[in-house]
Amino acid sequence: MNRSESAFTLIEVLVSLALFSVVMLVGVGALLTVIDANAKAQATQSVMNNLNVAIDGMMRSVRMGSHYHCDSGNISSWPLTPRDCPNGSSGISFVTYNGNLRRYYLKDNRIYRYACTSGSGQCADLPITSPDIDIKKFDVYVAGAERTYADSPPDLVQPVAVFVIEGQAGSERISSSLYGKKKRIRTDFKLQTVATQRLLDL
């Protein structure tokens, strides 16, 4: 009786399992990489959406305002005296187009807006950036805000404010943050924008 039936040996089974394990590890690693890349893309998109809205509103207010006043603390005097800051400042205050006080500054890794209604004494202090975004730097440079004396020749410099903002998409400080769980999916960013006063001031 011919008993030449074929079967897998123990070595063949072990080799097959080893190859299968390697393929599975490579596949799972690639899948995790794709998931992290997708999360990073979502974090970046979240930053862009939030910053676009926040900065667009801030720039519109600054362009329509006047009496640019660089400051590194709370406003103690009203009305504002225009003040340049060629070396940079951590905040900017100005008078809006309808005569109200407005201030933008950095606090707790977020950009805040401080707004007061003229004559009413009502003020509001609100963050304009998401807690999922860590703002690490908010520098403001102002030129041309200080007016020359009436009997002096005009300075011929229209008031302009330059904003330099640096931060990171995803915050490890926020326990509910969708993007702050893994350091490798957080994204650093740096941007610069300029606002020129629309009210002619030469």
C-alpha positions as CSV (number, residue, x, y, z in Angstrom):
1,M,0.0,0.0,0.0
2,N,1.5,3.3,-1.1
3,R,1.3,5.8,1.7
4,S,2.9,8.9,0.0
5,E,0.2,11.3,1.2
6,S,1.6,14.8,1.5
7,A,1.3,17.0,4.6
8,F,2.7,20.3,6.0
9,T,5.6,19.9,8.3
10,L,6.0,21.9,11.5
11,I,8.8,24.0,9.9
12,E,6.6,24.9,6.9
13,V,3.8,25.9,9.2
14,L,6.1,28.1,11.3
15,V,7.6,29.8,8.2
16,S,4.1,30.4,6.8
17,L,3.0,32.0,10.1
18,A,6.1,34.1,10.2
19,L,5.5,35.4,6.7
20,F,1.8,36.1,7.5
21,S,2.8,38.0,10.6
22,V,5.3,40.2,8.7
23,V,2.7,41.0,6.1
24,M,0.1,41.9,8.7
25,L,2.5,44.1,10.6
26,V,3.4,46.0,7.4
27,G,-0.3,46.3,6.5
28,V,-1.3,47.6,10.0
29,G,1.6,50.0,10.1
30,A,0.6,51.4,6.7
31,L,-3.0,51.7,7.9
32,L,-2.0,53.6,11.1
33,T,0.2,55.9,9.0
34,V,-2.7,56.7,6.7
35,I,-5.0,57.4,9.7
36,D,-2.4,59.7,11.3
37,A,-1.9,61.5,8.0
38,N,-5.6,62.0,7.7
39,A,-5.9,63.3,11.3
40,K,-3.0,65.7,10.7
41,A,-4.7,66.9,7.5
42,Q,-7.9,67.5,9.5
43,A,-6.0,69.3,12.2
44,T,-4.4,71.6,9.6
45,Q,-7.7,72.2,7.9
46,S,-9.3,73.1,11.3
47,V,-6.5,75.6,12.0
48,M,-6.9,77.2,8.6
49,N,-10.7,77.5,8.9
50,N,-10.6,78.9,12.4
51,L,-7.6,81.3,11.8
52,N,-9.1,82.5,8.5
53,V,-12.3,83.5,10.2
54,A,-10.6,85.0,13.3
55,I,-7.9,86.9,11.4
56,D,-10.3,88.1,8.7
57,G,-12.5,89.6,11.4
58,M,-9.5,91.1,13.2
59,M,-8.0,92.6,10.0
60,R,-11.3,94.1,8.9
61,S,-11.7,95.8,12.3
62,V,-8.1,97.1,12.3
63,R,-8.4,98.4,8.7
64,M,-11.6,100.3,9.5
65,G,-10.3,101.6,12.8
66,S,-8.0,104.4,13.8
67,H,-5.8,105.6,16.6
68,Y,-3.6,102.5,16.6
69,H,-2.1,102.1,20.0
70,C,0.5,99.3,20.7
71,D,0.3,98.0,24.2
72,S,1.5,95.1,26.4
73,G,-1.1,95.4,29.0
74,N,-4.6,96.7,29.8
75,I,-5.7,100.1,28.5
76,S,-5.7,102.7,31.3
77,S,-6.5,105.9,29.4
78,W,-9.3,106.9,27.1
79,P,-9.3,108.3,24.5
80,L,-6.4,106.4,23.0
81,T,-3.2,108.2,22.0
82,P,-1.8,106.7,18.8
83,R,1.5,105.0,19.5
84,D,3.9,103.2,17.2
85,C,5.9,100.1,18.2
86,P,8.7,99.4,15.7
87,N,10.1,96.7,18.1
88,G,6.8,94.8,18.5
89,S,4.2,94.5,21.1
90,S,2.0,91.8,22.5
91,G,-1.3,93.6,21.7
92,I,-3.0,96.4,19.8
93,S,-5.8,98.7,20.8
94,F,-7.6,101.1,18.4
95,V,-10.8,103.0,17.9
96,T,-13.4,101.3,15.7
97,Y,-15.1,103.0,12.8
98,N,-18.1,103.8,15.1
99,G,-16.0,105.1,18.0
100,N,-15.8,102.1,20.2
101,L,-12.7,100.7,21.9
102,R,-11.3,97.4,20.5
103,R,-8.2,95.4,21.6
104,Y,-6.6,92.2,20.4
105,Y,-4.0,90.4,22.6
106,L,-2.6,87.0,23.5
107,K,-3.8,85.2,26.7
108,D,-3.6,81.6,27.7
109,N,-2.3,80.6,24.2
110,R,-5.4,82.1,22.5
111,I,-6.0,85.4,20.8
112,Y,-8.6,87.5,22.7
113,R,-10.8,90.4,21.6
114,Y,-11.6,93.1,24.2
115,A,-14.4,95.4,23.0
116,C,-16.1,98.3,24.8
117,T,-19.1,100.3,23.6
118,S,-18.4,104.0,23.8
119,G,-20.4,105.8,26.6
120,S,-22.1,102.7,27.9
121,G,-19.3,101.2,29.9
122,Q,-20.2,97.7,28.6
123,C,-17.1,95.7,27.7
124,A,-16.7,92.1,26.6
125,D,-13.5,90.0,26.7
126,L,-13.8,86.9,24.4
127,P,-11.4,84.5,22.7
128,I,-11.5,84.4,19.0
129,T,-9.4,81.3,18.3
130,S,-10.3,77.7,19.1
131,P,-8.9,75.9,22.2
132,D,-7.6,73.3,19.7
133,I,-5.1,75.8,18.5
134,D,-2.1,76.8,20.7
135,I,-1.0,80.4,19.8
136,K,2.6,80.6,21.0
137,K,3.5,84.0,19.6
138,F,1.4,87.1,18.8
139,D,3.5,90.1,17.9
140,V,2.2,93.4,16.6
141,Y,4.3,96.1,14.8
142,V,2.8,99.5,14.2
143,A,4.2,102.3,12.1
144,G,2.8,105.7,11.1
145,A,0.2,105.9,13.9
146,E,1.8,108.8,15.7
147,R,0.7,112.1,14.2
148,T,3.0,115.0,13.6
149,Y,2.2,118.4,15.2
150,A,-0.2,120.6,13.3
151,D,2.6,123.1,12.4
152,S,4.9,120.4,11.2
153,P,5.1,118.9,7.8
154,P,3.0,115.7,7.4
155,D,4.8,112.4,8.0
156,L,3.5,111.0,4.7
157,V,3.2,107.5,6.4
158,Q,-0.2,105.9,6.4
159,P,-0.7,103.9,9.7
160,V,-0.1,100.2,9.2
161,A,-0.1,97.2,11.6
162,V,1.9,94.0,11.0
163,F,0.9,90.9,12.8
164,V,3.2,87.9,13.3
165,I,1.4,84.8,14.6
166,E,3.0,81.4,15.5
167,G,1.4,78.3,17.0
168,Q,0.4,74.7,16.7
169,A,-2.6,72.9,15.5
170,G,-3.7,70.6,18.3
171,S,-3.4,71.3,22.0
172,E,-2.1,68.7,24.5
173,R,-3.6,70.9,27.3
174,I,-7.1,70.3,26.1
175,S,-8.4,66.8,27.2
176,S,-11.2,66.9,24.7
177,S,-9.0,68.0,21.8
178,L,-9.4,65.7,18.8
179,Y,-6.0,66.5,17.5
180,G,-4.0,66.9,20.7
181,K,-3.7,63.2,21.7
182,K,-0.7,62.4,19.6
183,K,2.3,64.7,19.2
184,R,3.1,63.5,15.7
185,I,-0.2,64.7,14.3
186,R,0.1,68.2,15.7
187,T,1.2,70.8,13.1
188,D,3.3,73.9,13.6
189,F,2.4,77.1,11.7
190,K,3.6,80.6,11.3
191,L,1.9,83.4,9.4
192,Q,2.2,87.1,8.9
193,T,-0.4,89.6,7.8
194,V,-0.7,93.4,7.3
195,A,-3.5,95.8,7.8
196,T,-3.4,99.4,6.6
197,Q,-5.7,102.0,8.0
198,R,-8.3,103.0,5.4
199,L,-9.0,106.4,6.9
200,L,-6.5,108.7,5.2
201,D,-3.9,109.9,7.8
202,L,-1.0,111.6,6.1
